[in-house]
Amino acid sequence: MSSHHAVISLLYYEKATKNHQHWSYLDTDQSDNSLPDPELDFFFGSIDNIPPLPPIEIFESDHEIYDPEIAFRTDNVPRENNNDVTLRYVPNTSTPLADRDISSHLTFQNVGPDLENEDIPTSASLKIHRGSLSMMEMICYFKDPSLINNPVSIIRVLPEREKEIAEDTGGVLRDVLSEFWGYFLENCTLGKTFKIPSLRHDFGYMEWKSVARIMMYGYKFSGYWPIQLAKTFMEQCIAPGDEIETKELMSDFYQFVSVPDREVFKKAVDDFSSVDIDELLDALETHECKARPTDNNIKLILKEIAHKEIIQAPKYIIDCWKTVFEETNAKFIDLKKLSELYEKLQPTNRKVVQILKFPDFMDAPCSEVSNYLRRFVKTLRKILWKRFLRFCTGSDLLTAECITVEFNSLTGLERRPTAHTCGCVLKLPKVFEDFMSFRSEFDQILEHNFWVMDII
C-alpha cells in the first residue's frame, strides 16, 4: 500500500508494539469534556469579548516540520503567578470575530509548473484540530469565499497537539466533514431525527454564510451532504418561494418532533376522540400553540406549527444560506437532485452490505470471515453502521461506491481490522475463532468514535 493512504485501526494499549503504527482512540467523554489546554488560553464564552485575532498559520502542502499552534486569543500578558481559572477581562476594542475576514491570513500554493498562469488552480492547507474545536476552526476558515472553488489539504492535530501522520487524498477530508457536521448538528440545531438550524447569539451573518460554504465545498469535492437537515428546510434555501407540499412538510415535522409527541399528534389526527387531551396539550405547548385543539382544527394547527418550526423560525439562516448559493452563480444542485441525495446518501444495513466488495477467489478461512462481516453489518444499530462507514471511508454517509475488503494474516495481539479511508479499503484478519470473537473485536472499535489516522 502506497504511503499516501491513511490507515485506521484501534490501538489496544495492551497490544501496542514499538514497530506498528495504527489508529488510536480516546474515550468520547474524556476528549469532549476535558478542560482546554491552558497554553492555548482559549475559551468560547462570548464572541464579542474575544480580543484581536492573531494571524492563523496556513501550512503549505509539503507539511513542514515546524508546527506552531493556532492561537484564537492572546493578550501577551505573562502567565506567571496567575491563578485565575476564568477568562481575564479584556476590553473589546477591536472588530468582533463574527465581522472579521480571515482571507488575509490564508496562503495559497499554485499547482503546476506555470506559476504565471492565473487559470491554474490553487490549493491551501488548513490545520484542523480533532474535537469540538474543529467546528469553529472550519467556520473561521470558510469565511473566505474563495476556498469553495479549489481543493484544500487538511492537516489534523491531535488533542496532544501533535500532527496526525496522514496525507489528505480524500479520506481525511471526508473525516473532517463528518466531524464538523456531527458537532454542528449537536450544537447548532434542534430536532429529533430531522434537524433545523437554530439561531445562536455568537453566530452572525458571516458565520452562517461560512456554514453554507462548508456544505457546498463538501458536496463539490467529496459528494457529502448533511441529509440530517430537514429537506423542506433545505428546499427553501435552494429555491425560496416555491410552494411547499403539505405532505412533505408534515412528514419532516413528524421527524423533527420527539417520538412521544409524534405519536400523540398522529393519534390526534387519526382519531381525535381517543387521544389523551392533557398529553396533547402538553405536546402542543412545547411549540407555543395558542389555539384550543378540536377534531375540526387539529390538522390546521399542526400544519401551522410545522411551518413555524421548519420555515419561519430559521428564516434568517435561510436568507444567509440562500445568499451563498446565489453567489456561486451556478445551479450546483436543484430540488430534484436534492431529493435524490437524501435517498442515495442515507445508509441502511442492506445498502452497506451491498457495497462490500470481496475478492473473486477466497479460500475457506477468508470465505468464513466474509460471512462474519456480512452478518455483523446486518445486525448493526443505526449509530454503529454510520461509524462503520466512517471507519472504512471517512464519511458517516453513503458517499462511497464500494468498500473493498481484503484479508491479511495478522494473528494474536496484532490481530485487528484496519481501513484505508482514501481508497475505501477494509482489511480483515482471516483467522477468527468464531463470529462472537469477530463481533467483539469490531464492536470495541466502533464503540469508540475517536480515532487517529496514521500511515503505513
N, C-alpha and C positions, 0 to 999 in steps of 0.2 A: 504494500500500500504506500503510495507516494506521501511525502511528508506534509502536503498541503491539506490532507483530510483531517478534520477534527475527530478525535476518538473519545467516546464516552463510556465509562464504566463506573461501578460503585467501588469506593475504596473501603474495604474492610480493614480496620486497623490491625486486627489480628492476622490478616493475610498479607499485609503490606511487605514488600521486599524492596531492597535498595535498587534493583535493576529494572523496575517496572514503573511506567507512567500510565495513569488512568484517571477516570472520574473520581472525585471525592465528594463527600456530602457533608452538610451541616444540618442539624435539625431545624425545621422551619421556625419553631418558637425561639430557638437560640439566635438565629440570624435576623429575624424580623423584630424581636423585642429587645435586643441588646442595645446598650447606650451608644450614642455616636462616639467615634474616636475623638478624644479631646484635642488631638493635634489638628484634626480637620476644623475644629471650632465652628461647627455648623449646626444650625437649628432653623427649621421652617416654622417659626412661630407666627410672625406676621410679615407678609411680603413687603409692606410699606416700611418696616423698620430695618430692612436689610441694608447695610451700608454699601458704598460703591463696590461694584463687582469687578474684581481684577481680571485681567485677560485670561481666557481659557485656552490652555495649550491644546492644539490640534496636531497630532503627530503625522508625519508622512508615512506612506505605506510600507517603507522598508523597516519599520519598527526599531528605532534606535534604542540603545541600551538605557540611556538616561530616561528616567521615568518620574518626572515631577507630578504631584497630585493636582487635581482640580481644586481650587480654593474658592468656595462660594462666598466667604466673608473673611475679612481680615482687617484689623484696626491698628496693626503694628504696635500694640501695647504689650510690654513684657509680661510673660506668664508667671514669673517667679512670685512666690508668696501670694498667689491669687487663689483663694479658697471658694470663690463664687461657683455655684453649681447651676445658676441660671444665666441666660444671655445678658451680657453687660449692655446697659442702655447707651446707644449711640444716636445723637440727633440725626433726624432724617433730612440731610442737606443735599441729597442727590436724587436723581431720577429713579423712581421705583423700578424694581426688576421687571414688572409687567410691561413697562414702557421702553425698556432698553432693547437695543438692536445688537445682537451678538455677531452680526456679519463681519464686523471689523476684526473679530478675533479668529475667524476661520481662515485657514491657509489651505490652498488647493495645489495639487500636483498634476501637471499635464501628463496625459497618457499618450505615448507615441513619440517618435523621434523629432517631428517637426513642431517645435515649441512656438513657432511664429504663426501657425495656422490657428485662427480663432475658432474654427469649426471643430477642432479636436476636443473631445470631452475631457473634463477634468474630474478628479476624484479627491475626496477628503477623508481623513481618518478621524473617527470620533472615539473618544475614550469614555466608555460606559462602565460604571461600577455595577457589580451584582448586588441585588437587593432593592429595597424601596427607593433608594436614591436615584436609581436608573430612570424612573418616570420623569422626575424634574429635569434631569440631565438631557433627556431626549427632547423635552418640550423647549428647553433653552436653546439647544442646537437648531431645531427646526423653526425657530423664529426667523431664520434666514430663508427666504422663499426659494433661493437658488438651489438648495440641497435636493429638492424633489426632482430635479432634472438630470442628475448624474448619480451613478452608483457611489456609495461611500464604503469605506473599510472600517470595520468595528474592532476596537481593542477592548477586551473585557478586563476588568480589575476586580480581584477577589477582595473579600472583607479584610483580609490581612494586608491589603494594599500591594499585593503582588500581581503582576500581569499574568493572565492565562497564556499558556503556550498553545495558541490556536490561531491559525490563519483563516481569515474570513473568505471562503469561496462559496458562500450560500448558506451553510448551516448555522454559522454564528449570527447572521442577520435574522434568520427565522427564529432563532432562540431569543434574540433581543426583542423582536416584535411580540413574541408570545409573552415574555416577561412584562413588557410595557403595558400591553392591553390587559394582562391579568391584574396589575396594580391599578390601572386606570378604572377598570370595571369595579374593583373593590372600593376605591376611594372617591370616585367622581360620578357614580351612577346610583340610581335607585331601581328596585325591581327584583323579582324572584328569578324567573327563567330568562325573560327578555328584560334588557336594561334600558334605562333612559338617562342620559346625562343630566346632572343636577348642578345648579349654579353654586359656585363657591366664592367666598369673599376674596380669596387670593388668586383667582383666575379671572383675568380681564380679557379684553379683545384680542391681544396678541397671543395669550396662552391658548385660547380656544381655536384660533386660526392655526396655531402650531400643531395642535392635536389633529386637525383635519389634514395637514400636510403629511404627518406621520402615517395617517390612514392611506392617503394617496400613494405615498412612497412605498409602503408595504405591498400594496396591490400591484404597483407598476413593476417592482423588481423581484418580488417573491410570490405573487399571487395570493397574499394574505389579506383577508378582510374580516373585521370583527363582527361576526354574524350573531354575537350575543346581543348587539344593539337591535332594538325593535325595527322591523322592516318598514313599517309605516312611518316611523320617525325618520329613517334614512331617506325614504322617498321624498319627504318634504325638503330635505337638504339638497337633493339632486334635482327634483322637478317641483319646486314650490308652487302652490296654487292649484295643482291638479286635484280633482275631486277624489276624496278618499272613500273607498268602498266600505260600507258599514260592516260587512262580514270580516274583512281583513282587520279593521280597526278593533272590533270586539275580540277577534282571535288573539291579536297581540296584547290586548288589555288583560285577557284571562291568563296569559303567560307572564304578565307584568305583576299582577297581584299575588299575594301569598296563597298557598294551597287551600287553607281553610276558607278564606274569603272567596276564592274561585268557586268552591263547592257550594257556598251559600248563594252566591249570585246566580249560578246556573240553576240551582234548585228553585230560586225565586222566579226565574224566567219560565221554567218548565211547568211548575205547579206552585203558584204563589200561596195557596191556602195551606200547603204542607210545610212551609218554611217557618223557622223559629223567628218571630218578629224581633225579639231583643237581639238575637245574634245578627240578623240582617241590619238592624240599626247600628250596631257596633261596627260592622264592616263598612257601612256607608259613612259613618262618622270619621273613619280613618282618612277618607278622601274629602272631608269637609262638605258633605252633602247638605243642602239647605231645604230639601223638599221631603214631605212625608210620603214614603213609598206605598203604592197600592198596586193591585193587579193590573190596572189600566196604564199606569205611568212608569212601571219599573224598567221596561226596556228603554224608554226615552231617557230616564235618569242615568242608567248605566252607560248609554251611548254618550251622553253629555260629560260624564265623569271620565270616560275613556279619552275623549277628545281633549279635555283639560289636562290630563296627566301626560299624554303622549305628544300632543301638538302645542297646546298653549303654554304649559309650564316651561318647556325648554325652548321657547320661541327665540330668545336672544342667542342661544347656542346654534339653533338652526340658521339664523341670519349670518352668524360668523362663519359657519362651515360652508354655507351657500356662496359666500364671497370668495372663499378659497377655490371652490370648484369652478366658479366663473372666471377666476383669474388665470386658470390654465389655458383658456381659450381652446379647449379640446374636450369633446364628449368621450372621456375615457371610460365612462360607464353610464348605461341608461337603465330605465326601470326593468326592462326585460332581462338585461344582463344581471341586474341586482337580484332578481328572483332566482335566476339560475345559480348564482353564487351561494345563496342561502341554502339551496338544495345540495349543491356539489360539495361545499366545504364542511357540511355537518357530518361529523364522524359517527358511525354506529359500529357495533361489534361485527355485523355482517360485512360492511364496507371495508373495515380494516383487514378482515380475513381475506377478502377478495384481492387486495393489493399486495399480499405476501407472495413473493416470487422465489420459488425454491429451485435448486439445481435440477437439470433434466435427469441426471443419473445420481442416485443416492444409494449408499449401502444400507444394511439393516439398522445400524445404530442411528444414522442420520434420518432415516425414514421415521424411526420411533420418536426422535426428538422433534421432528417436524409436526408429527401428530400432537405431541405435547403442546407445541406452540399454538396450533390452531385451537385446541381445546382450551388453553389458557386465555386466549384473546376472546373467545366466545363467552367466557364467564366473567369477564372484567366488568366492574361497575363503571358508570359514566366518567367519573373523575379519573379513574385509573386508565381507561382506554385513551383519554386525552394525554395523560402522562406517558403512556406507551408510545404514542405518536411523537411526542416531543423528544423522548429519549432516542427514538430511531431517526427522526427527520429534523429535529429542532423546532418544529411547529406543532402546536396543540390542535391544529385543524388539519383537514384532509387536503393539504396542498401538494403532496407527492403523488405521482402517478403509480409508483410501486415502491415496495420495500424489499430489497434484495437480501435474501437470507443465505448466509454462508456458514460453514462449520469449521471448527478448529479442534485441536487435540488437548486443550488445557484440562488438567486434572488436579485433584487435591485442593490445596489452598489457593492455587492460581485460577481455579475454575470460576468463571463469571461471564455473563453476557456483556458484550461491548457493541458499540454502534459508531459508524462513521456518518455524522449528520450531513456533511456536504454531499455525499453520494447516496444517502438514504440506505445504508447497508447495515444489517444486523448480523453480528457474528455470535454463534452459539457453540458451546462445547458439545461434542456429540456423545458424551457419556454421562448419563444421569441414572441414579438407582431406580427411580420411578417418577411418576407425574407429580407426586407430592413434593419431592425434592426440587424438581424444576420449578413448581409454583412457589415454593418457599423462597428460593433464591431470587426469582424475578420480583416477587412481592416486596422483598426487602429493598430493592432498588426503587420501585415505583412509589413506595410509601414515603420516600424522602424526595421532595421536589427541589432540593438544592444540589445541583450537580456542577462539576467543574470540567471544562474541556481541556484536553491535553493532546499531544501529537505523538504518534509512534512512527 
